[in-house]
Amino acid sequence: MGHYLAQLSEKDSRKIAGDFLKRLGFIINPIAGLGGRVGLKGTDGMAEKAIALGALPLAPQKAARALVTLGQSRSEKEGVLILTPPGAMGEDIVRAAGFSPQVVGLALAEKTSGTDTIEAARMIRVLGADILLFAGGDGTARDICAAIGERLPVIGVPAGVKIHSPVFARTPESAGELARLFLDKKLSQVCEREVLDIDEDTYRKGRVSTRLYGYLQVPDQGDRMQNRKAGTPLSQKASQNLIALDMIDAMETDIFYLVGPGSTTRPILSNLNLAHSLLGVDVVQNRQLVKKDASEKQILGIIKEHPFKIIITPIGGQGYLFGRGNHQISPEIIQRAGRGNIRVGATLEKIGSLQGEPFLVDTGDKETDQMLAGYIRVVTGYRQEMIYPVV
């Protein structure tokens, strides 16, 4: 179809797309999330290294989950025209999900880039899409924002390592549900949400520097859209230290402990006088550091048949226990640990920031997510615990 589409009026482009009443734009960033499980804390400029380390693409399968939810019946599939780039950027997954797409005219190289995402988003807007569903992380959201700004509503399918921007649905299934509601005109209100991203080079060095890149319009539906990540005020430092002391006192001899990322878990290693990675997963045994900033593969090599436990903290303001920023702790590792060997630490302030919403999990594996659902004990101070729901 070619780049000439960008010069068409919306009226002309709708004629090309046919007489469908519902038009959904659909874009996948195929490399989104590659750097997570191999411990790279992002994929920007690191895709080749991630693949060399054994990373597997997760964005396509998460995008597929959203489409399965969108087209749960034959009539729903037949009533929606999906406008999507060719190959791995959308067409392959759309056809596999049972839809017949309109492929926008991009000539893709073997390795896709942000430029491809920008061009595809522009074409999809010109072709008269009602809403754009995209799978990726904060970097992908930046590209979408650069392409269309606030001229087309969007829904992000969370598939990246970094998910700070509140333009993403809580899960791929939530994204599919929202898209269906919007296309069926059962949901029409949209609101302005920030597009945020961090400098990955400083992020890998343990410093978080977040920048605002613009705004996107998303469906105004709080139950299915995630909140912006909340920071940690200084007043919580004492509470975090008490949580750390409780975790340390409970450590058992010869047990491996996988200490997840976050400012709440960092004091555990600080109190043990051990080097730590604020944004990685550190492995401790007998109060000694076994491995700093471990990848999924390294963790599996360490634990083998040995007993181990997982220590994590939810993301403030969002409530995710798994699937945001700690991809190194994969579904295989979680399943091997078992639900009873997962310890959660969170200050009362952090739990309060959730405003009564439950903890969330999005590991990429439905069986693991179901295993984690229910209620879990949360350490909120020294010898202080509470029970909190997980969905």
N, C-alpha and C positions, 0 to 999 in steps of 0.2 A: 504494500500500500504506500510505503514511503513517507518521507518527512513532509511532503506537500500537505498532509492533513492539517498541519498547524495553521495553514492559511485559510482553511474552510470556515464558513460560518457555522454556528451550532445547528441552524435549520438544515443546511446542506448535509452536515455530518450525520444528522439523524436519519436522513434518507438513505445514506450509505449503510447505516447500521440496521435498517429495516424498521418494521412497525411494532417492535416490542414495546410494551408499556413500561417494563422495568429494565433498567440498564445498570449493571454493576461493573465498576472498574476493579481490576484485581492485579496486584503486582507482588511478586516475591523477590526479596533480596536473597539469592541462593546461598550466599556465604555468611549470612547473619547468624550469630551465635557460635560460629566455628571455634572461636578462641576460648569458650567457656570451660569445657571439661578438661582442656589441656593446660589450663591455668594461665592463659595470656591476658585475661581480664578485658577482653575486647578483640575485635577483628580488624579494625581500621589499619590497613597496611600490613597486616599479619596473616592474611589468609593462607599464603603458601607455607609459612612456618607452621600454622595450625594443622594443615593437611599433612605435612611431613611428620608431625608429632602424632598422627593417627586420628585427627578430628574427623567426625562425620557430620554432614549437613543435617541440621535439625529444622531449619525454617520450612522446607517443603512439607514435612509431615505435620507441622503445626498449622500451616496454611490449609492442608488437606482436611484437618479436623474442623476448621471453620467452615469449609465448603460442605462437608458432610452434614453439619448442623443446618446450614442454609437450605440445602436441597433435600430435605428428609422425605419428600414424596415426589413422585413423577411429575405431578402438575406443577410443583414448585420449580423443578428443573426446566420444564418446558416454558414456563412463564417468564424466565429471566434470561436476558442476553448478557453474557459476561465479556467485557472488553479487556483483553489481556495481551501482554507481550508474548513472543514465541518461546518455545523450549522451556528451560528451567526457570525462567522468570514468570511463568504462569500457565502457559498453554498445556504443558504436560500434566500438571496437577488438575487443571480444570477438566480435561478430557477423562482422566482417570476417575474423577468424581461423578462422571455421567452427564456433564454439560457439553453443549456444542458452542464453543466460543467464537467470537469475532476477534481474530488475531490482528493486533495493530502492527503497522509496517515498520518494524525495527529490524535492522540487519545486525544481529548480535555476534560479537567476537566470542571466542571460547571462554574467555574470562570476562565476566560482566563487571560493571563499575557503577558508581553513583551517577555518572552521566547518562547511562542507560535508564536508570530509574527516573531521572528528571525528564528525559525525553518521552518515556512511556506515559508518565503522569500527565504531561502536557497534551499528548495525543488523546488520552482517555477523556480528559476534560473537554477537548474540542469535539469529540464524538458524542457528547451529550450524556455522559454517565450521570446517574442520580446520586451516587455515592461511590467512594473509592475505598476498597478493602486492601490493605497492604500488610505484608508480613516482614518483620525485621526488628531492628532496635532503634535507639535514639539517632544513630547516624542515618538510617533510612528515613526516619521522620524528618530530619533536616533536609534531605533531598526532596521529599514530597513537599515540604513547606516552600523550598526554593522554586519548585515547579509551578505550584498552583495557589500558594498562599491561602487565603480564606474564601476562594471562589468556588470550592466544591467540598461538601462534607466528607469526612474520612473516618475510618475506624482502623486502628492499628491492631494487628494480631501479634501478641508479644512473642518474639522469636530471637531477640538479640541477647547479648550479655548484659548490656546497660539498658535499663528501662526506667529512666528518671521522668520522662515526659508523660504527663497525664492524658495523652491522646490514645492510649492503648486500652483495649478491653482487658478485663481481669484474666480471662482464659481464651484460648482459640474458640471454644464453644460459645462463650459469651459474645465474641465478635460475630460469629455466624448468626446467633439469635438477634443481635442488634441490627445486622444488615437486613435480615428477613423482615423484622418489624418496620424498619425504615422504608424498604421497598414496598411493603404492603400498606404503607401510609398509616400504620397504627402508632407510629412514632414520628413526629415531624419537627419537634423543637430541637434546635442545635445551640451549642454554647461555645465560647472561645476558650481554648486551652493552650498552655504554653508548650513550645518545643524547646526542650532543654538537652544539652549534651555536655560531656566533660572532655577534657584534654586527656587522651589515653596515655600519652607519654608520661605525664605527671601522675596519672592514676596508677600506672604500673610501679611508680616510685613511692606509692603510699600516700599521695596527696590528692585530694578531691577538689577540683576547680570547675564549678558548674557555670555555664553561660546560657543566656537566653538568646535563641536564634529567630524567634518569631512566634506566630500563632496559627493554629489550625482550627477549623470548625468540626466539632464532633457531636454525635447525638447526646442530648441532655438527659442522660439516664444513669444516675449515680450508682445503682446497684450492680451494673455490669461493667462500668468503666473504673479503672484504677485511679487512686489519688496520686497527687504529687508526693515524692519521697520527702519525708520530714527529717530535719536535722536533729542533732542532739545538743540541747542547751547545757551550759556548764553546770547547772544545778543538779544534773543527773550523775555527775562523776562519782559522788560518794556512794550513791545507790549501785552504780555499776561495779564499784570496788567491793561492796558487800556481796554482790552476786558472785563475783570472781572468787572470793574467799570461800563461799559455800561450795562452789564447783570444785575447788582445789581440795578441800577437806573430804569431799566424797570420792576422790580419785582412788582407784584400787590398784594394787600391785600387779604388774605385768599386763595390764590392760592398755591397749592403744586408745588414745583419745584424738578424734578428728575435731579440731577447734575451728569452726567456721569464721568467715569474715564479719567485721563490724566493730563499732566502738564499744559495744557492751561486752563482747568476748575478748577484746584486746587486753584488758586488765588481768586476765587469767595468766597469760604468758609474762606480763610485766611483773606480777607478784611472784612468779617463779624465777625471775631474773633471766628469762630466756628471750632470744631474738624472736621477733614475730613479724608477720605481714598483715597489716590492717585489712587488706583487701583480698587475701588469699586464704587457703586452708592449711593450717599447721598441724603436724602430727606429733603427739607427746606420749611418752611412756615412762612410767616411774619418775615423773616430774622432770624428765629430760627431753630436750628437743630431738626428735628423730628425723623430721624433715620439715623444712620451712617452705611455704608456698608450694604445696604438692599438687600435681595434676591428678586427674582420675586414674590414669594408668599407674602413676607412682603410688597412689593410695592402695590400689588393688594389689600391687606388688608387695607392699609393706604388710598389709593385714593378712593376706593369704588365708590360712586356716586359723589365724589367731583371733581371740575375742577382742572386740573393740566397741567403743561408744562414740556417739556423735554429739557435739555441743554446738548449738546454733542460737541465733537471736533473730526475731522477725525484723523486717524492714520497717522503720518508723513511718507511720502515716499510710502505709500500704498493707502491712500485715503478712507479707509472704514469708513462709518458713523455708521453702525450697522453690527453686526455679527462677530466682532473681539474684544474680551476683554470686551464687555458690554452686554453679553448674558442675564443679569438680566432684561434688557429692552427688553422684549419678543415681538413677533408680536402682542399678545393680548393687551399689554400695548400701543404699537405704534398705533394700530388701534383705541383704545379708546381715545388716545390723539388727533389724527387727524394730518394731515400734517402741518396745520397752527399753531400748538402748539409745533412745534419742532424748537428750536433755535440752530444754529450752530455757534461756535466761532473758528476762525483759524487765525493765523498770516499770513501776506503776505509771509514770508519765508517758512511756512509750505505749503501753496498753491503752491509756486514756486517749492517746492521739488517734486510736482506731474508732473512737466514738461508738463503741458497742458492736462494731463489725467483727466477725470471726477471723482467725488466722486463715491464710490461704496457702494452697500448694499447687504447683504447676510443673511437675517434674518432667513432663513429656510422656509419661507412661501411666495410662489410666488405672492399671491394677495397683501401682504404687500409690497413686493419689487416693484411691479408695481405701487402701490399707492405712493411710495416715489420717483419714477422716475420723471424726469423733471428738473426744475431749483429751487434752494433754495437760500434764503438770507443767507449771511455769515457775521457775525460781525468780522471785521478785526482790529478794534481800537475803541476808544471812539467816538461815533456818526459817525462811518465809517462802511459802508457796501458795499458788492459787490454781484452780482448774479453769481452762479456757477452751472454747470450741475451735475445731478445725474443719474447714470445708474445702 
